[in-house]
Amino acid sequence: QVQLVESGGGLVQPGGSLRLSCAASRRLSSIYTMGWYRQAPGKQRELVATIISGGVPKYGDSVKGRFTISTDTAKNTVNLQMNSLKPEDTAVYYCNLLIPAGGRYWGQGTQVTVSS
C-alpha cells in the first residue's frame, strides 16, 4: 500500500500561481506514473498532467503552456506548478500514482479556487 499526501491548494486570483505537491509514503519502484487529475462540481474527473518516471510529461489540453509537472525521485514526490490560473481551473485536484502490476492510488484531494 502507498499513501499519497497532497499540499499546496488554496484561493488565488485569476492570473495568479499555485504550486501543488504530492508525497508518496514509501520509496517507489523504478517505473511508475505519477500525476494530477481534477474534478469540478458537476463534471467528470479529468487529466491535468502525468509523468512516467524519468519520461516525458503529458498534459491536458486546457492546461498546456500554463502548468508544469515535475518529479523528485529522491523524495518520492510529484509537483504541479500552475501559472496564469483561470476561474475554470477551480476544482479539487487529486494526486495519482500508477505502479505497473502494483495498483493505482489516489490522494485525498486538495481544493484549488481561482476567484477575484
N, C-alpha and C positions, 0 to 999 in steps of 0.2 A: 504494500500500500504506500501511496505517496499523498501527502497533504500539500496543497498549494495555498500560499498566503499572499494576498494582494494588498497593495497600498498605493496611495497617491491620488485617489479620486477627490472630487470636491466641486465647488462652484467657481466658474470662471466667466469673464465677459467675452462676448464674441470677438474673435481676433486674438485671443489670449492663448496661453500654452499650459499644458499639464504634462506630467511625467508619471506613468504608471509603472509599478514594479511587481513582480511575482516571484516568490522564492519557493523552491521545492524543498521538502522536508528531509530529503536524503540525496546522496550522490546519485547521479543519473548514469545510465549506461552510455556508451559512446554514440549510439544512434537514437535520436528521438526527435520529435517535433514539438515545439512549444509555440504558443501564440495567444492571440486575443480574439474574442468574439464579443458582440454586444447585442443587447435586446432593449428596444424602446417599447413603451407601453403600446399594446395592441398590435405589435409587429413580431415577426419571427426573428429568432436569433440569427445573426449574420456574421460572416467572416470580417474581421478587421485586418489582421495581419498574422502570418505564421512564418516560422523559420525552422528548417531542418538543421540539426546541429552541424555547424560549420558550412551550411549551404546558403543558397540564395533565398532571400525573403520573398514572400508573396503577399500582396496587398489587395484589399477590396477596392473596387473601382472608385468608391466615394471618398477614399482617404489617400489615394495615390498623390504623391507630391507634398503632402502635409504631415503625414505620420511616418515615423521611422521605428522599426523594431530592431532590437539588438539582444544578444545573449552574453552572459558572463558565465562561462562553463565552470570556472573555478568556484563560483558562488552558487551555482545551480539556479541562476535567475534569468528572467526574461524581462526586458524593459520596453516600454512603448512611449516614445516622445511624440506628443501631439501638439502641433503648431497650427496657427490660423484656424482655431476652433470655430465651429458654426453652431447655431442653435440645433440644427438637425443631427449633431453629434451627441446630443443628450441621450443617455441610455445607461443601463447597468452593463459594465464591462466585466467579462469573465475571462480569467486565465485558463488555458487549456494545455494539457500535456498528453501526448500520444507516444506510447512506447510500443514498438513492434513486438507482438506476442506478449505484451505486458499490460495492456489495458489503456483506457482513456480516463483521464482525471480532470475534474473541474474545480476551480476556486469558488469561493462563496459569493463573489461579485463585489464590485465597487461602483458606486454611483458617480457619474460624471454629468454635471449640469452646466449647460452653456446658456447664459441669460444675462441681459443687462438689467 
